[in-house]
Amino acid sequence: MAPSPSAFARSTQLRLEHVRIGEGPGQGIDDIAVSHLAERLVFPDTFAETLCRADGIEPMPLPLRGEADRRLLEQRLSGKFFDGTLPSLRGTVRQRDPASGWVRLHLVLAEAAYSAVMATHNVGDRGIGRRRDELSGAARVLTLPCLPVTSDEQIIVVRRSAHVRTGEGQWAVGVNGNLEMRPRFGISLDRDPHGIPDPRLAIVREAAEELGVDLSEQPLEILGISQFDSDQEVAVSILLTACRVPLTAAELAARGRYSHATEGRWESDGAILAVPVPTDIAGVESLLRWTLTAPDHQPHLTSALVALTYPRLMEEMNGDADAAHDYLRKLATSSPASSPPSGITEMRSRR
């Protein structure tokens, strides 16, 4: 397992695992594999449990703490909000092929109803009213952000819209979404020909929906796994990836007219930041100090930027993971919040 750098800012804790620690074979993740457990976390006597019977999948009931929980569930979730099926991360295993030296990250996934995620991960009225210290994180939800890097060496960051229930108005990774674990109207199922959930298919679909960009022929770089606790959510896991996009930042912004009218525009308000990829350790420090202290950065974005630049940081620290961890902590506790790195361009997606 790779070192687990953590950082504290904005009352948010990040924990990164399996991050690339340098260049060369064995220093990062070359591929991913998925095992799928046919069970779904749901609340009893809900629409989500009914779907389990229709899908022939084992329901895993979550306990309600009395009538108050049931009323809150009915008022805030049942019949009023999307209650699709999201991936639940049960474990990760790092596997090395002795013949090639390639490293594969094996994800063990089950399923969780969106209502179960809201109730066990989301604070207050973003869920069913539970306090932060009452949340169990039992749904173990996994999200799939992908950091687009354009042909002119720009990292694409987008601002989340006011419609989303968490992170509204914050800056986020250019592509951010979830595996579609069961069919739903208008959305393709993210499964391979053998019926196994495929995160790569989900990222390609989300990029088309949100940015109007086709990533189907572009290899994904696996940056690692992150888990975070914030003021809004607890114990959310993230599969961090990056992808080279064969477009300039300006050309990518122009592709906004091809984004999905519902799915894509629900997520983003159309504002884009083109952030130059740092070329030296001074640029890495400026980028990390900015994202670790910015009050308007989603944890997904901060995690992805840390993971993307971590090999360069490890090189500067002569491979000393403890020194790199201390360095990140120092940057994260800088006061006041740092200004953005030089060279950032703000654009609008052309919709």
Residue pairs with C-beta under 8 A, 6 or more apart in sequence:
1 17
1 18
1 94
2 17
2 18
2 19
2 20
2 21
2 224
3 19
3 21
3 321
3 324
3 325
4 15
4 16
4 17
5 14
5 16
5 19
5 306
5 310
5 321
5 324
5 325
5 328
6 13
6 14
6 15
6 16
6 325
6 328
6 329
7 13
7 14
7 292
7 302
7 306
7 328
7 329
7 331
7 332
8 329
8 332
8 333
9 292
9 293
9 302
9 332
9 333
10 230
10 231
10 293
10 294
10 295
10 297
11 230
11 231
12 228
12 229
12 230
12 231
12 299
12 302
13 228
13 229
13 230
14 226
14 227
14 228
14 299
14 302
14 303
14 306
15 226
15 227
15 228
16 224
16 225
16 226
16 240
16 303
16 306
16 307
16 310
17 92
17 224
17 225
17 226
18 29
18 92
18 94
18 105
18 222
18 224
18 225
19 28
19 223
19 224
19 240
19 306
19 307
19 310
20 27
20 28
20 29
20 223
20 224
20 307
20 310
20 311
21 27
21 28
21 310
21 311
21 314
21 319
21 321
22 311
22 314
22 315
22 319
23 311
25 101
25 102
26 96
26 101
26 103
27 311
28 103
28 222
28 311
29 94
29 103
29 104
29 105
29 222
29 223
29 224
30 102
30 103
30 104
30 222
31 102
31 103
31 104
31 105
31 222
32 104
32 105
32 106
32 107
32 199
32 200
32 222
32 239
33 95
33 104
33 105
33 106
33 107
34 106
34 107
34 108
34 109
34 196
34 197
34 198
34 199
35 106
35 107
35 108
35 109
35 196
36 109
36 110
36 195
36 196
36 197
37 90
37 108
37 109
37 110
37 111
38 57
38 58
38 110
39 57
39 58
39 59
39 60
39 110
39 111
40 48
40 52
40 55
40 57
40 58
40 59
40 60
40 85
40 110
40 111
40 112
40 113
41 60
41 62
41 88
41 110
41 111
41 112
41 113
41 116
41 138
41 139
42 48
42 49
42 52
42 59
42 60
42 61
42 62
42 112
42 113
42 115
42 116
43 49
43 61
43 62
43 64
43 73
43 113
43 115
43 116
43 119
44 59
44 61
44 62
44 64
46 73
46 78
46 83
46 113
46 115
47 78
47 79
47 83
48 83
48 85
48 113
48 114
48 115
48 116
49 59
49 61
51 85
51 113
51 182
52 58
52 59
53 59
55 182
57 111
60 110
62 116
62 119
62 120
62 138
62 139
64 70
64 73
69 119
69 128
72 128
72 129
73 115
73 119
73 128
76 118
76 125
76 127
76 128
76 129
77 83
77 115
77 118
77 119
77 128
78 115
81 114
81 115
81 118
82 114
83 113
83 114
83 115
84 113
84 114
84 180
84 181
84 182
84 184
85 111
85 112
85 113
85 114
85 180
85 181
85 182
86 111
86 112
86 113
86 114
86 117
86 139
86 141
86 142
86 178
86 179
86 181
87 109
87 110
87 111
87 112
87 141
87 142
87 178
87 179
87 181
87 197
88 109
88 110
88 111
88 112
88 139
88 140
88 141
88 142
89 107
89 108
89 109
89 140
89 141
89 142
89 237
90 108
90 109
90 110
90 140
91 107
91 108
92 105
92 106
92 107
92 108
92 225
93 105
93 106
93 108
94 103
94 104
94 105
94 106
95 103
95 104
95 105
95 106
96 102
96 103
96 104
97 103
97 104
105 222
105 225
107 142
107 199
107 239
109 142
109 179
109 197
110 140
111 181
111 182
112 139
112 140
112 141
116 138
116 139
117 139
117 141
118 126
118 127
118 128
118 165
119 127
119 128
119 130
119 139
120 127
120 135
120 136
120 137
120 138
120 139
121 127
121 135
121 137
121 139
121 141
121 233
121 234
121 235
121 236
122 135
122 165
122 166
122 232
122 233
123 130
123 131
123 132
123 135
123 231
123 232
123 233
123 234
124 130
124 131
124 132
126 165
126 166
126 232
126 233
127 135
132 231
132 234
135 234
135 235
136 235
137 234
137 235
137 236
140 235
140 237
141 236
141 237
142 178
142 179
142 237
142 238
142 239
143 176
143 177
143 178
143 236
143 237
143 238
143 239
143 300
144 176
144 177
144 178
144 179
144 199
144 202
144 203
144 206
144 238
144 239
144 241
145 172
145 173
145 175
145 176
145 177
145 238
145 239
145 240
145 241
145 300
145 301
145 303
145 304
146 173
146 174
146 175
146 176
146 203
146 206
146 207
146 215
146 220
146 241
146 242
146 243
147 155
147 156
147 173
147 174
147 175
147 223
147 240
147 241
147 242
147 243
147 304
147 305
147 308
148 155
148 156
148 174
148 175
148 207
148 211
148 213
148 242
148 243
148 245
148 252
149 155
149 156
149 242
149 243
149 244
149 245
149 277
150 156
150 245
150 247
150 248
150 249
150 251
150 252
150 274
151 244
151 245
151 246
151 247
151 248
152 248
152 249
153 276
153 277
154 248
154 249
154 274
154 275
154 276
154 277
154 345
155 174
155 274
155 275
155 276
155 277
155 305
155 308
156 174
156 211
156 245
156 249
156 252
156 272
156 273
156 274
156 275
157 171
157 172
157 173
157 174
157 272
157 273
157 274
157 275
157 301
158 171
158 172
158 173
158 174
158 210
158 267
158 268
158 271
158 272
158 273
158 349
159 169
159 170
159 171
159 172
159 268
159 269
159 270
159 271
159 272
159 273
160 167
160 168
160 169
160 170
160 171
160 172
160 267
160 268
160 269
160 298
161 168
161 169
161 265
161 266
161 267
161 268
161 269
162 168
162 169
162 269
163 266
163 267
164 266
164 267
166 232
166 233
167 232
167 298
169 269
169 296
170 296
170 297
170 298
170 301
171 273
171 294
171 296
171 297
171 298
171 301
172 268
172 297
172 298
172 300
172 301
173 298
173 300
173 301
173 304
174 210
174 211
174 272
175 203
175 206
175 207
175 210
175 211
175 243
176 206
176 210
176 267
176 298
176 300
177 202
177 203
177 205
177 206
177 209
177 210
177 267
178 202
179 190
179 197
179 198
179 199
179 202
180 187
180 188
180 189
180 190
180 202
180 205
181 190
181 197
182 189
183 189
186 262
187 205
187 263
188 201
188 205
190 197
190 198
190 199
190 201
190 202
190 205
191 197
191 198
191 201
192 198
192 201
199 239
199 241
200 220
203 215
203 220
203 241
203 243
204 214
204 215
204 216
207 213
207 214
207 215
207 243
208 214
208 215
208 258
208 259
208 260
209 259
209 260
209 263
209 264
209 267
210 259
210 260
210 263
210 264
210 267
210 268
211 252
211 255
211 256
211 259
211 264
211 349
212 255
212 256
212 257
212 258
212 259
212 264
213 245
213 247
213 252
213 255
215 243
215 245
218 243
218 244
218 245
218 246
219 243
219 244
220 241
220 242
220 243
221 241
221 242
221 243
221 244
222 239
222 240
222 241
223 240
223 241
223 242
223 304
223 307
223 308
224 240
224 307
225 237
225 238
225 239
225 240
226 237
226 238
226 240
226 299
226 300
226 303
226 304
226 307
227 235
227 236
227 237
227 238
228 236
228 238
228 299
228 303
229 235
230 299
236 299
238 299
238 300
238 303
238 304
240 303
240 304
240 307
242 304
242 308
245 252
247 255
249 272
249 274
249 345
249 347
250 347
252 272
253 272
253 347
253 348
253 349
253 350
254 350
255 349
255 350
256 270
256 348
256 349
256 350
256 351
257 350
257 351
259 265
259 349
259 351
265 351
268 349
270 348
270 349
270 351
271 346
271 347
271 348
271 349
272 346
272 347
272 348
272 349
273 344
273 345
273 346
273 347
274 344
274 345
274 346
274 347
275 287
275 340
275 341
275 343
275 344
276 283
276 341
276 343
276 344
278 284
278 286
278 287
278 309
278 312
278 341
281 312
281 313
281 316
283 341
284 309
284 312
284 313
284 316
285 331
286 338
286 341
286 342
287 305
287 309
287 341
288 305
288 306
288 309
288 313
288 328
288 331
289 331
289 334
289 338
290 338
290 339
290 340
290 341
291 297
291 301
291 302
291 305
291 306
292 302
292 306
292 328
292 331
292 332
292 334
292 338
293 331
293 332
293 334
293 335
293 336
293 337
293 338
294 302
294 337
294 338
295 337
306 328
310 324
313 324
313 327
313 328
314 320
314 321
314 324
317 323
317 324
317 327
